[in-house]
Amino acid sequence: MVGHEGSILCSAYSQDLGMLVTGSDDCTLRLWPVTEAVDSEPAGGIPGEHEDDHGEHEGGASGGRRGSRGGGLEDDGESLELRGHEARVTAVVDLGDHMLASVSHDMTLRFWDLHTRHEMHCTHRAHDHPIHSVEHADAREEVATAAADPVVKVWAAFKPFALKGVLAGHHGNVTAVKWCEWRMLWITAADDHTIRLWNPDTGETLRCLSMRGEAVTTMIVDAVNRCLVVP
């Protein structure tokens, strides 16, 4: 099975396709068959007749989320490659509806159509520093990105993929960003030794928690026990 030429730095699971998605320092994303794809097309059934010149489906051109259910990638036992990033891929997230978002040290935020394996949109210079995190808020159809700077940027997860807001308040570089579904708020950590909870509508800090010891570099939102786990 053909694989990455460098180290794997991130991964996500596409429920729609039953595939694992990995990002690497070889600048590529790869999709690996895990289980039978949901609503998959017969072999050779990757849609193409309704694409525009950029490999985008005409049905997704209107405002709102793309409703591209059905269809899938042919499971041939090999990984499928997505190219476009020009530096290491540091984070990837599944958006549903056969879509992915990925970020990289090339400072771009990219959205991918898994039907066509084409890039749908690229936001160049999404941050002024290498980006290391991307998180999806499904209830709000948003993604948030964090880089080696003190702010988190929130973007629409559908066309035109525009910037919706900036979460500013940390006094050090943001190290992690998570979405809390049951509280409907963003949670961020930074090397200023704080964790902040944010109002997603106003972008204001709801609570700031001071942490002792080393700065928090990763967080887990435990939806089962409804708590935030900080290693």
C-alpha positions as CSV (number, residue, x, y, z in Angstrom):
1,M,0.0,0.0,0.0
2,V,1.4,3.4,-1.0
3,G,2.0,5.7,1.9
4,H,3.5,9.0,3.0
5,E,7.1,9.8,2.3
6,G,7.4,11.6,5.7
7,S,6.1,11.4,9.2
8,I,2.4,11.5,9.9
9,L,1.5,14.6,11.9
10,C,-2.3,14.5,12.1
11,S,-5.3,12.3,11.4
12,A,-9.1,12.4,11.2
13,Y,-11.8,9.9,10.4
14,S,-14.4,10.5,7.6
15,Q,-17.6,8.8,8.7
16,D,-19.2,9.4,5.3
17,L,-16.5,7.4,3.5
18,G,-15.3,5.1,6.2
19,M,-11.8,6.3,5.6
20,L,-8.9,7.5,7.8
21,V,-7.4,10.8,6.7
22,T,-3.7,11.5,7.5
23,G,-1.6,14.6,7.0
24,S,2.2,14.5,6.8
25,D,5.4,16.5,6.7
26,D,5.6,15.4,3.0
27,C,2.9,18.2,2.4
28,T,0.2,15.7,1.4
29,L,-3.1,14.3,2.8
30,R,-4.0,10.7,2.3
31,L,-7.2,8.7,2.6
32,W,-7.0,5.1,3.8
33,P,-9.9,2.7,3.4
34,V,-11.1,1.4,6.8
35,T,-14.6,0.2,6.4
36,E,-17.2,0.1,3.6
37,A,-18.1,3.6,2.6
38,V,-21.5,4.9,3.4
39,D,-23.8,5.6,0.4
40,S,-20.9,4.8,-1.9
41,E,-21.3,4.9,-5.7
42,P,-20.5,1.8,-7.8
43,A,-16.9,1.6,-9.1
44,G,-16.1,4.4,-11.4
45,G,-18.9,6.5,-10.0
46,I,-16.9,9.5,-8.7
47,P,-19.1,12.3,-10.0
48,G,-17.5,14.8,-12.4
49,E,-20.2,15.9,-14.8
50,H,-21.5,18.7,-12.5
51,E,-18.1,20.2,-11.6
52,D,-16.9,23.7,-12.6
53,D,-13.4,24.6,-13.8
54,H,-12.1,24.4,-10.2
55,G,-13.4,20.9,-9.5
56,E,-16.3,22.2,-7.4
57,H,-19.9,20.9,-7.6
58,E,-22.4,23.3,-9.0
59,G,-24.8,22.2,-6.3
60,G,-22.5,23.8,-3.7
61,A,-22.3,27.2,-5.3
62,S,-25.2,28.7,-3.4
63,G,-25.0,30.0,0.1
64,G,-25.3,27.5,3.0
65,R,-23.8,24.1,3.5
66,R,-23.1,21.8,0.6
67,G,-25.6,19.0,0.5
68,S,-23.4,16.4,-1.3
69,R,-24.6,13.2,0.3
70,G,-24.1,10.1,-1.7
71,G,-21.2,9.1,-3.8
72,G,-17.8,8.1,-2.6
73,L,-14.3,7.0,-3.4
74,E,-13.5,3.7,-4.9
75,D,-11.9,1.3,-2.4
76,D,-9.0,-0.1,-4.3
77,G,-6.9,-1.1,-1.3
78,E,-4.5,1.9,-1.7
79,S,-4.4,5.3,-0.1
80,L,-5.7,8.2,-2.1
81,E,-3.6,11.4,-2.2
82,L,-4.6,15.0,-1.8
83,R,-2.0,17.6,-2.9
84,G,-1.9,21.3,-2.6
85,H,-0.1,22.3,0.6
86,E,3.4,23.6,0.2
87,A,4.6,22.7,3.7
88,R,3.9,20.1,6.4
89,V,0.2,19.4,7.1
90,T,-0.3,19.9,10.8
91,A,-4.0,19.4,11.3
92,V,-7.1,18.1,9.5
93,V,-10.7,17.8,10.5
94,D,-13.7,16.1,8.9
95,L,-16.6,18.5,8.2
96,G,-19.2,15.9,7.1
97,D,-20.9,16.1,3.7
98,H,-17.7,14.6,2.2
99,M,-15.6,17.7,3.1
100,L,-12.3,18.2,4.9
101,A,-10.5,21.2,6.2
102,S,-6.7,21.2,6.7
103,V,-4.0,23.6,7.8
104,S,-0.3,23.7,7.3
105,H,3.0,25.5,8.1
106,D,2.4,27.1,4.7
107,M,0.0,29.4,6.6
108,T,-3.0,28.3,4.5
109,L,-6.5,26.9,5.4
110,R,-7.7,24.6,2.7
111,F,-11.1,22.9,2.1
112,W,-11.4,19.7,0.2
113,D,-14.1,17.9,-1.7
114,L,-13.7,14.2,-1.1
115,H,-16.0,13.3,-4.1
116,T,-13.5,14.7,-6.6
117,R,-10.4,14.8,-4.4
118,H,-10.0,18.4,-5.5
119,E,-9.3,21.5,-3.4
120,M,-12.5,23.5,-3.1
121,H,-11.0,26.6,-1.6
122,C,-7.7,27.9,-0.2
123,T,-7.3,30.9,2.1
124,H,-3.8,32.1,1.7
125,R,-2.1,33.8,4.7
126,A,-4.9,32.7,7.0
127,H,-2.4,33.5,9.7
128,D,0.9,35.3,9.6
129,H,2.7,32.4,11.2
130,P,2.6,28.6,10.7
131,I,-0.8,27.1,11.6
132,H,-0.9,24.1,13.9
133,S,-4.6,23.6,14.8
134,V,-8.0,23.4,13.1
135,E,-11.3,22.6,14.9
136,H,-14.9,22.2,13.7
137,A,-18.0,23.5,15.3
138,D,-20.7,21.5,13.5
139,A,-23.7,23.3,15.2
140,R,-22.4,26.7,13.9
141,E,-20.9,25.4,10.6
142,E,-17.6,27.0,11.5
143,V,-13.9,26.1,11.8
144,A,-11.4,27.7,14.1
145,T,-7.7,27.9,13.4
146,A,-4.7,28.6,15.7
147,A,-1.1,29.4,14.8
148,A,2.1,30.6,16.5
149,D,0.3,33.9,17.5
150,P,-2.0,35.1,20.2
151,V,-5.3,34.9,18.3
152,V,-7.7,32.3,17.0
153,K,-9.6,32.9,13.8
154,V,-13.1,31.6,13.1
155,W,-14.1,30.9,9.5
156,A,-17.3,29.8,7.8
157,A,-17.2,26.1,6.9
158,F,-19.1,26.7,3.7
159,K,-18.9,29.0,0.7
160,P,-17.5,31.6,0.6
161,F,-15.4,30.2,3.5
162,A,-15.1,33.8,4.8
163,L,-13.5,35.0,8.1
164,K,-16.3,35.4,10.7
165,G,-14.4,36.6,13.7
166,V,-11.2,36.7,15.7
167,L,-10.8,35.6,19.3
168,A,-8.3,37.9,20.8
169,G,-7.2,38.1,24.5
170,H,-4.4,35.8,25.1
171,H,-1.0,37.3,25.9
172,G,1.0,34.4,24.5
173,N,0.8,32.1,21.4
174,V,-2.3,30.0,21.3
175,T,-1.4,26.3,21.6
176,A,-4.8,24.6,21.2
177,V,-8.4,25.3,20.3
178,K,-11.5,23.1,20.9
179,W,-15.2,23.4,20.5
180,C,-17.5,22.5,23.4
181,E,-20.8,21.2,21.9
182,W,-22.9,21.1,25.1
183,R,-21.9,24.6,26.2
184,M,-21.8,26.0,22.7
185,L,-18.5,27.8,23.1
186,W,-14.9,27.9,22.0
187,I,-12.1,26.9,24.4
188,T,-8.5,27.9,23.8
189,A,-5.2,27.4,25.6
190,A,-2.0,29.5,25.2
191,D,1.6,29.6,26.5
192,D,0.5,32.5,28.7
193,H,-0.6,29.7,31.1
194,T,-4.3,30.4,30.7
195,I,-7.3,28.6,29.3
196,R,-10.1,30.9,28.0
197,L,-13.8,30.2,27.3
198,W,-15.3,32.3,24.5
199,N,-18.7,33.5,23.5
200,P,-19.0,32.4,19.8
201,D,-21.4,35.2,18.9
202,T,-19.5,38.2,20.4
203,G,-16.0,36.8,20.5
204,E,-15.7,37.9,24.2
205,T,-13.9,36.0,26.9
206,L,-16.5,34.4,29.2
207,R,-13.9,33.0,31.7
208,C,-10.2,32.9,32.0
209,L,-8.5,30.1,34.0
210,S,-4.9,30.4,35.2
211,M,-2.9,27.2,35.0
212,R,0.2,26.4,37.1
213,G,3.2,24.6,35.9
214,E,4.0,24.1,32.2
215,A,1.8,25.8,29.6
216,V,-1.1,23.7,28.2
217,T,-0.3,22.4,24.8
218,T,-3.2,20.1,24.2
219,M,-6.8,19.6,25.5
220,I,-9.5,16.9,25.1
221,V,-13.2,17.8,25.3
222,D,-14.9,14.8,26.9
223,A,-18.5,14.8,25.7
224,V,-19.5,11.7,27.7
225,N,-18.5,13.1,31.1
226,R,-18.9,16.7,30.0
227,C,-15.5,17.9,31.2
228,L,-12.3,19.3,29.8
229,V,-9.3,17.1,30.1
230,V,-5.9,18.9,30.3
231,P,-2.9,16.5,30.3
